[in-house]
Amino acid sequence: MGSVAYRSFLVRAWEHGGVPVRVLIEEVQSGRRSEVRGTEARRVVEALAIAPAASAGGIRESSEVPAEASMDRDGNGGNGMVLVVGATGMVGTEICRLLVAQGMQVRGLVRQQSSHEKVEALRGLGVETVVGDLRDAASLEVACANEKAVVTTVSSMPFAYEAGVNDIATTDLEGTKRLIDAARTAGVDRFVFTSFSKNIDLDMPLGNAKRAVEDHLMASGLTYTILRPSYFMEVWLSPAVGFDAANAKATIYGDGTAPISWISLGDVARFAARSVTASRAANATLELGGPEAISPSAVVRIFERVGGRPFETQHVPEDALAAQAAAATDPMSRSFSTLMRCYARGDAIPMTDVLEGIPVRLTSVEAYAERVLGMVVAGAR
């Protein structure tokens, strides 16, 4: 709707259908914020319109208002307001940072249960936060109102998983479909969804949810971008799944010969941030990988060369992973075992075409190894 700056605080208001729906009040010096919605929002706007000079300190000249804080009539900044869902996650936070750096106004959807430190970190980046939950349709309607674009990286797996409450069915599937519906109702221009590689194609709860959401998004009528990254270096080449560079030990799934286009989460975030405006990304499904496909055994050799010492490796055969998935008693365990089976089969993704349309400098496995082992050395000092 617009913004009004005062010597002591900045008031920004958004409207929907000509009616004020949200007002954000920020103290200029401290950065502290408060927010009102609905009837209270309308009352604040009406009060300011009647007697703005009665507010503390009187009105500031518009030239004193920071450019990044100004709003146009529909509530978007010059480049549009972007809602990031999954904003407190590793990829989501980096997307927020990149979008702010691009000059966009960014809002992060956070849950009541979100870490206070992570929420404050987002605000420190210049990101507004709005409380909502993929299981609460009303909160999504409010969050999506007047957004230019929505980017979601959210998943219940692995850290937020709670069976029957925040799991693959409630969050990854139904919750994300609910978010798409809210975005469509709000008239969002672009919806960016983070899925995973088409080569991760064996039957499993998480994969089935991802593909169902992709179908729902493509049928929604929204301009969409579906990102399908390969295996994240920061996850699959980390102690979380048995790749312990600090102690030169690695668990390899399968025989270790099938190439994988390992990708850095930072590069996925760059593609997501670019996809908000890139014409190449409109109504596109982008398979994403790193600069080259490298087998797990070759990855170990890279780490050995960079670190200057041999690794101790162990292999988990694919048939053992299949048995593990079949015996799994919950969707998350079954999904993890199946992701490991797909890893064993490889995931090579050519990137030439994607990079021509969306240039991103991709992180190599060697660069990742140097970073990880560099942190190990630094930590030992």
N, C-alpha and C positions, 0 to 999 in steps of 0.2 A: 504493500500500500504506500509506504513512504518512510522517511526517517526525519526526526527532528533532533537537533543537537543542542544541548544546554551546557552552560559552563561546568556544571557538576555531574551531569549525566546525559546519556544518549538514549533516546526512545525510538524504537523501530516497531512499525506495525505492519501486519500482513492482512490482506482482505481476500475473501472468496465470494464471488458473485456480488461484489460491491459492499459486502458486510465485513467489518473487522472481525478476525477470528483469533488473532494472536498478537500480543504486545510483549516485546523484550525491552527491559530497562537495564541499562548498564552504567555503573559509575565510571566516569572517564578516568579518574586517577587510579582507583584500586582495581578496576576491571571486574568487580563483583557484579553478578547479574541476577535479576529476578524476572519471572515470566508470568503473565496472566493470559487466560484464554476465554473464549465464549462471551458471556454477558459482561464479565469484568473487563475484557479487552475492549468491548464497545464503549463502556463507560469511560475508560481512560482516553480513548481517541476523541470522544465527544468533549471531554473536559479540556483536552489540549487545544481542540479546534475553537472552543469558546474563549479561552483566556490563556494562551500559552505563556504570556509574560508573567503570569502569576506563579509559575513554577520556579523552583529555586534558581536564582541567579539571572533569570531572564533568558531569552533566546540568543544563541551564538550566531555569528555570521556563517553562512553556508560554506564559505571558503575555508573555515577552520575545521570542517568535518573531514576526517580521514577518508580518502577516496575509496578504500576498501570497505568502508562502512556504509556507503550510500546505497540506496535502493531505488529501483524504478517502480512504476505503478503496479506491476503485478507481483511485487515481492521478491523479484530476482535481482541479483547484482548485475553488473554490466555483462558478465559472462554466464549468469544464471546461478541459482542456488542448487547445490547438489547434496542429496541425502546419501550418506554412506551407512549401510547396515552391516554390522560386524565391525564397527569402527574401533573397538578396543582390542581386536585381534591383531596379530602380527602384520598381515597383509592389509587389513582395513586401516590401521593407523598410518601405514606408509602411504596408502592411497590418499588419506586426508591430507597428509603433509604435502604431497605432490600437487594436489588440487589447489590448496592454499597458495603454494608457490606459483601456480599458473594464474593467480589472481581471481580465483573463483571463491564464492562464499559457500562454505561447507557446513553442513549439520551432520552430527553423528548420532545415530539411534543407539541409545544405551538402555540397559535394563535396570530395574531397581536394584538388582543384585550385583551390578557391575562394580568392579574394583574402583574405589574412590581415587586411588593413585592413577589408574589408567584414564579415568574420566578427566581428572585435573590435567593430565598430560595432553589430552586432546584440546582442552581449553587453552593450554599454554601454546599450542600451535596456531591458535586463532579459530578453532572450530567451535561452533555452537553445539550444544547437546540438547537432545530431546528424549525424554523417557518414553519408551514403548517396548512392545513385545510382539514377536511374530505370532504368538498365540492369541493376541488381543486385536481384533479387527478394528475396533474404534480407535485405538492408539495409532494404528497404521494410517488410518484415514487422516488423522490430525497431522501426523509426521509428513505425509506425502503432499499435503495441501501446499500449492504454489511452488512446488519443486520443479526445477528444470529437468533434472535427471536423478535417477536412483541407481546406486551401485551397491551390490550385495556380495559379500564374501562369507556370509554367516553359515555356520554349521554347528551342530551339536557335538560333533566328534573333533577331538577326543576329550577336551578339557571340561566342557560344559554338560557332558552327557549325564542325563538322569532319567532312567527308564520310566516311561509313562508320563513324564513331566516335560522334559526337554531332551527329546531323542530324535531319531531319524524320521519317524512318522509325524511327530508333532511339530518339529521345527524345520528340518531339511525339506520335507515334502509339503505338508499342509500349510505350514507357516510361510514358506516362500511363495507358494501359490496365492496365499492370502495377501502377501505384500504386492504381488503383481496385480491382483485385482484392485487393490487400493490405489496403486499408481495409475492404472487405466482410468479409474473413476476420477482421479485428480487431474487427468490430462497431462501427465508427465511426458516430456518429449523423447527421452532416451532411457532405456533400462538395460543395465549391464549386469550380467549374471556370471558368477564364477563357478564353472562345473569342473570336469576333468577330461583328459584325453579320450578320444574315441576308441583307442586301443585298450583302454581299461574297460573291457566289455563282457566280463564273466558275470553271471547272475549273482547279485548280492544286494542287500537292502539299501546301502548308500548309493550304489550305482543306479539302481532302479529308481530311486528318488530323484537323483540328478537328471536322468533322462526324461522322467515324467514332468519335471519342472521345465526343462527345455521345451518340451512339446506344448506345455501350457503357455509359456511365454511367446512362442512363435505363433500361437493361435489367438493371442490376446489383442492383436491390432496395434500394440505398442511398437515403436521403433526399438529394436533390440540389438544387443551384442552378447553373444555367448562366448565366454573365454574357456578354452579347454586346455589347461596347462598339463604338462607331464609331471613327473615326480619332483617335488620340491627338494632341493639340496639341503636346505636348513632342517628338513624333517627326516628324509630318507638317507642322508649322509650325516646322521647325528646319533648320539647315544640312545635316543628314544627308541630306535629300531635296531640297535646293536652295532652301529658304526661309531666306535669309540676312538677317535683320532688321538686324544690325549694319551691313551694307553696302548695305542697301536694295535687295536683289535677290531675285527669286523665280522659281522654275520652277513653272509651273502645268501640271498634267496634264489634257488635254482642253481644251475651249474656256473653261473657268472659270465656266460659268454654272449648273452643277448644284449644288443646296444639299447641304451636309454638316453633320451634327450633331457637330461637333468636340467632343471630350471631354477633360478634363484627367485625367492618370493619377492625380492625387490623389483625384478624384471616383470613379474606378473602384475605388481602394483603399477608399474609404468604403463603397461598395456591397458590396464583398467582406467587409469587417469586419462590417457590419450583417447580411449574409446568414447568418452563422454561427448567429444566434439568431432572426432575424425570421421570424415565421410566414408572412408574405407571400412569402418566398423559398423556402419548402419545396416541393420538387418543381415548381420554376418555372424557366422560361427568360425571362430579363430582357433585353430590348433596351435598350441604354443610349446616350444621347447627351447633348449639352450643352443649355443652356437654349433655344437656337434653332438652326435650320438656316440656314447662311450659305454662299453660293457662294465658291469660292476667290478670284474677282475682288473680291468684297465684303470678304473678309478682308484683301486687300492694301490696300483703301481705308481700312479700320480702322487698319492699321499706319501708313499714310501720315498719317492725321489725328492719331494719338497721337504719332508721331515727328516730325511737322512737316516731312517731306520726301518727295518722290516716289520710287516704286520703279521699278526697271528690271525688266521681266518678260519671260519667254520661255515659249512654250507648246510642249508635246509632244503632237502629235495622237494620238487614241486608236488609229488604224490603225498608227501607228509603234510604239506600246506593244504591240499585238497581234503585230506582226512580231518585236519584240524578245523577247516571251515564246516565240513559236514557235521562234526560233533559239537560245534558251537551252540550254546544255549541262548545267546542274545544277539540282536542285530549288529551291535558294534563289533563284537568279537568275530562274527562271521564276515563282516565287511573288511576288517583288518586282514584276516587270513587270505581273503580273496584278492585284496590289493597286493599282497605279497606274491600271490600266484601270477598276477598280471605283470608284476615287476620281473619275475623269473622268465616270462615270455618276451620281455623287451617292449620298448616304446620309442621307436625312432620317429622323429617328426621333422620333416624338411621345413625350413623357415624362410626361404628366399622370397616367396610371394607375399607373405605377411609383412616382412621387413621392408619391402618396396613401398607398401601402403602406409605402414606405421613404423618408421625407423626407431629402433631401440637398440642401444649398445648392450648386447647380451653378455652376461657374466659366465666365464668359463669355469669348468671344474677346477682347473689349476689355480685360478684366481681365488676361488672359494677355499681351496686347500691352504693357500698362503694366508688367507685371512684367519681361518680356524686355527691353524698351527701357530700363527703369529700371536693369537690371543692366549694359546696354551703357554708359549714361551713367556709372554708378558706376565701371565698369572703366576708363573713359577719364580719370578724375581722377588 
